[in-house]
């Protein structure tokens, strides 16, 4: 069930990626050129993915073990690669064109985006989670508890 709930978080990556592509093509490329816009866009999307995970995953899924966090990250990675290839092929790209995104020497930081997608649940899984007691607590120290990583 945790994996299914985490799918909601992953779905939020899609509009973020589309908006990032628009930012790259309409703002960054004219401002700094394609050579610099492509890596900047990869960094921006990676930060967005991490922030979306950091903000949403602990609220939707109580990740209590590192194994669960890794499983979520692996599922997200597989979904991302599958989505990228499905949408790319449907859009008329060749497999060779899609695979070229995996070469960081071209300036494309797609591998960074994939690494962020894989590692964000692991890095945010140990984050402080809101207390499940439902109360507001009497002080700021009572409002949060550390999740256990057994």
C-alpha positions in Angstrom: 0.0 0.0 0.0 2.9 2.4 0.7 4.2 1.9 -2.8 0.8 2.8 -4.2 0.5 5.9 -2.1 4.0 6.9 -3.2 2.8 6.8 -6.8 0.8 10.0 -6.0 4.1 11.8 -5.2 5.7 10.4 -8.4 2.8 11.8 -10.5 3.7 15.3 -9.3 7.0 14.9 -11.0 5.3 14.9 -14.4 4.0 18.5 -14.4 7.2 19.7 -12.7 9.2 18.1 -15.6 6.9 19.7 -18.2 7.1 23.1 -16.6 10.9 22.7 -16.4 11.1 21.9 -20.1 9.1 25.1 -20.8 11.4 27.1 -18.6 14.4 25.7 -20.4 13.1 26.3 -23.9 11.5 29.7 -23.4 13.6 31.3 -20.7 17.0 29.6 -20.2 17.9 28.9 -23.8 17.3 32.5 -24.9 19.1 33.8 -21.8 22.1 31.6 -21.6 22.1 29.4 -24.7 21.4 25.7 -25.2 24.9 24.7 -24.0 24.2 25.9 -20.5 20.5 25.7 -20.4 20.4 21.9 -20.7 22.6 21.2 -17.6 20.9 24.0 -15.7 17.5 22.5 -16.5 18.7 19.1 -15.2 19.8 20.6 -11.9 16.5 22.6 -11.6 14.4 19.4 -12.2 16.5 17.4 -9.7 16.0 20.1 -7.1 12.2 20.1 -7.8 12.0 16.3 -7.5 13.8 16.4 -4.2 11.6 19.2 -2.9 8.4 17.5 -4.0 9.5 14.3 -2.3 10.6 16.1 0.8 7.3 17.9 1.1 4.9 15.2 0.1 6.2 11.7 0.8 6.3 12.0 4.6 2.8 13.3 4.6 1.4 10.5 2.4 3.6 7.5 3.3 5.2 6.8 6.7 8.5 5.4 5.5 9.7 3.5 8.5 12.5 1.4 7.1 15.3 2.1 4.6 14.2 -0.9 2.7 10.8 0.7 2.0 12.5 3.9 1.0 14.8 2.1 -1.4 11.8 0.1 -2.9 9.9 3.4 -3.5 13.0 4.9 -5.1 13.5 1.9 -7.4 9.8 1.9 -8.4 10.0 5.6 -9.2 13.2 5.1 -11.2 11.5 2.3 -13.3 8.4 4.4 -13.8 10.4 7.4 -14.8 12.5 5.5 -17.4 9.4 3.7 -18.7 7.4 7.0 -18.9 10.4 8.8 -20.7 10.7 6.0 -23.3 7.0 5.6 -23.8 6.4 9.4 -24.3 9.5 9.8 -26.3 8.7 7.0 -28.7 5.1 8.1 -29.0 6.4 11.6 -29.8 8.4 10.3 -32.7 11.9 10.0 -31.2 14.1 7.1 -31.9 15.6 4.9 -29.3 19.1 6.3 -30.2 17.8 9.8 -29.6 16.3 8.8 -26.2 19.5 7.0 -25.2 21.6 10.1 -26.0 20.1 11.8 -22.9 22.0 9.3 -20.8 25.4 10.7 -21.9 26.4 13.5 -19.5 29.2 14.6 -21.9 26.5 16.1 -24.1 25.5 18.5 -21.3 22.4 16.6 -20.5 22.1 15.8 -16.8 19.3 13.2 -17.1 21.4 10.8 -15.1 21.4 13.3 -12.2 17.6 13.5 -12.5 17.4 9.7 -12.4 19.7 9.5 -9.4 17.7 12.1 -7.6 14.5 10.2 -8.4 16.0 7.0 -6.9 17.6 8.6 -3.8 15.0 11.2 -2.8 12.8 8.7 -0.9 15.9 7.3 0.9 17.2 10.8 1.8 13.9 12.1 3.0 12.7 8.9 4.6 14.5 9.6 7.8 13.1 13.1 7.9 11.0 14.3 10.9 7.4 13.3 10.5 4.4 15.0 11.9 3.2 13.3 15.0 0.3 10.9 14.5 -1.2 11.9 17.9 -3.4 14.4 16.1 -2.8 17.0 18.8 -0.9 20.2 18.4 1.4 19.5 21.3 2.4 22.0 24.0 5.7 22.9 22.5 7.6 22.7 19.2 9.6 19.7 20.5 6.4 17.7 20.9 5.1 18.3 17.4 7.6 16.1 15.6 9.1 12.6 16.1 11.9 10.9 14.3 10.9 7.9 12.2 12.8 4.7 13.1 15.1 3.2 10.5 15.4 -0.5 11.6 
